Amino acid sequence: MTAEHRPPVRSTAREWALAAVAQPDADTSAAEIEPVLVEILEQLLDLTISDPFPIRAARRLGARLCAEPLHRVRMLALVTRTLLGFPAGSRGSLVATQWPLVASQAIDSYAQALQELALAQQKKNFSDEATQRVREFAALQQRLEHEATHDALTGLANRTLLRKRVRKMAEHTDRGVGLLVVDLDRFKQINDNYGHAVGDEVLVELAKRLREVAPPGAVVCRYGGDEFVLAAGLTSDSVTELAHDIVLALNDSVWSSAGPVPVSASVGTTYAPPADHCELAELLRRADLAMYSAKTAGGRRYAGAESLDTAVDTAVAG
């Protein structure tokens, strides 16, 4: 970890411990559990730079949250908030990118360990309280799985889910994979002129429009900032039609708390024929180049990666 960004391990562990012992029925002290939480955070951070991805090690650390002395505290919601919100690394760094994956594995393992404890308690005393806890844990596990694969602001898929879905799409031998990169035009001006809160409103609305225009079976991903990626099992012609529809759908102003906000988008497309086995990284590279071609041509239009040497395709966006 560089000197420029040292994660606040000790201060986070201290706040975590104080919040944990403040909960009802917590039979321990902050001084007793704080060193354990420091050690767990530091070991989870070490896992973010491991190769291959350390699923078992992360899950072992999550299960440790149920062991002595932490077994006397029930804190699934607190663990979830603390680990998912922990500033593990500077934006764009390997640590920051890997942290949500490591943290989600630890959280899921902790939830599973709690569920196993609850099941043992239910078997022992057949209490209604234990039965209710099992239901709550199951619901929380479902929520955690969703949070680990979706963008918190828009509810769209994140990069992890995009990668998984595109891999499955590529397995079909009867249809190709169409991938579209969507980048909002002059989004920085929206944040500068209206504020980031309104910028978030715009992103949420445009995410909704992308869902509505996406074909059945498509995955719509917020890839980062104001960039979205849509992938679906399509024909070559339908990729162009979809790009046209997206440009039109994202051309109408968004009504926000600050009034109407003008928006538009540039779209780059690419297509992998059936059985092409093209990797997601290559599809993204080609579509991204096409998107920049559309943006350079003035925005509010689309371009196909397969026709970059010819004139840029334009949508009837007005």
Secondary structure as UniProt FT lines:
FT   TURN            3..4
FT   HELIX           9..21
FT   TURN            24..25
FT   HELIX           30..47
FT   TURN            48..49
FT   HELIX           55..64
FT   TURN            65..66
FT   TURN            68..69
FT   HELIX           70..72
FT   HELIX           76..84
FT   TURN            91..92
FT   HELIX           94..125
FT   HELIX           128..149
FT   TURN            152..154
FT   HELIX           159..169
FT   TURN            170..171
FT   STRAND          176..184
FT   TURN            185..186
FT   HELIX           187..194
FT   HELIX           196..213
FT   TURN            216..217
FT   STRAND          219..224
FT   TURN            225..226
FT   STRAND          227..234
FT   HELIX           236..249
FT   STRAND          254..256
FT   TURN            257..258
FT   STRAND          259..261
FT   STRAND          265..272
FT   TURN            274..275
FT   HELIX           280..296
FT   TURN            297..298
FT   STRAND          302..304
FT   HELIX           305..307
FT   TURN            308..309
//
